[in-house]
Amino acid sequence: MKKKFLAIGVAAALSVTAVGMMAGCGPASADDGEEDLTLTISGSTSVQPLMNELAAKYEELNEGVDIEVSGGGSGVGISDAQQGRVDIGMSSRDLNSNETGVTSKKIADDGIAIIVKSDCTVSSVTSAEIFDLYISGTAIQNTITKAVMRESASGTRSAFLELIVKDGVAMEDAYAEQLAFADCVQEANSTDLAISNVAGDTSTLGFISLGSVAANASQIKALAVDGVEATLENVANGSYAIARPFNLIYQEDKLSDLAKDFLAFIDSAEGQAIINADYIGQVENAPAYTPYVK
């Protein structure tokens, strides 16, 4: 059942109760003077852990609010927002030219960590080595012989294919030419599954949100790429080039007051504190947040 916020005074509430007793019970609606306090959010499984934290804090500050967060990939989040199936979509890539009718709000910058099992002896790789593993099946340092690729709807996959370059050729172009990855590449349809596949095999390499590495440090580790460590500081200064945005997607003219307030919370000091713990926030001197539900 959706949680509701009673937006009427005590006297009016008593009047509505009396009418309800005479007319019989029924579901609450806007006509009852009540505001729906449920938000639905879907999309990128890379953005999802951050969104879960933001949603939990917002619910804590606003009693009775229920924020339902689900995955599916960036493509799903964008499509759901376009079709009005959710209030807000999550995407770890920018909108394509044909993805119209929605607004994109960048809430963070995030690196893409190249990961292996925590006890793997490899600590650093080059972009060329990553490229050759995925496209040609060439082993990395005689140790890494398999790789994990995200599903086609993943924004992390889109950014990874664009950003991994060898001799001026992006992996996305090499893939488009042969329409296949090497036989050693297996697909994982979520961040959690990508982590699980890598954590279970020392010879497997994958990629996930940099912000998800710390929580799984007992199972996986991030590799340096082209001699640069995968850290927030290096993403911020541009030296670690495998990075992308975290975006929220929505129909601006159809946002509820609750959804608008949730976006304001994300830009507040409280929201930015959560983002900046593992990602790079977008708001300087963020204002304090005033709860929506009084």
Order of alpha helices (4+ residues) and beta strands (2+ residues): beta-alpha-beta-beta-alpha-beta-alpha-beta-beta-beta-alpha-beta-alpha-beta-beta-alpha-beta-alpha-beta-beta-beta-alpha-beta-alpha-alpha-beta
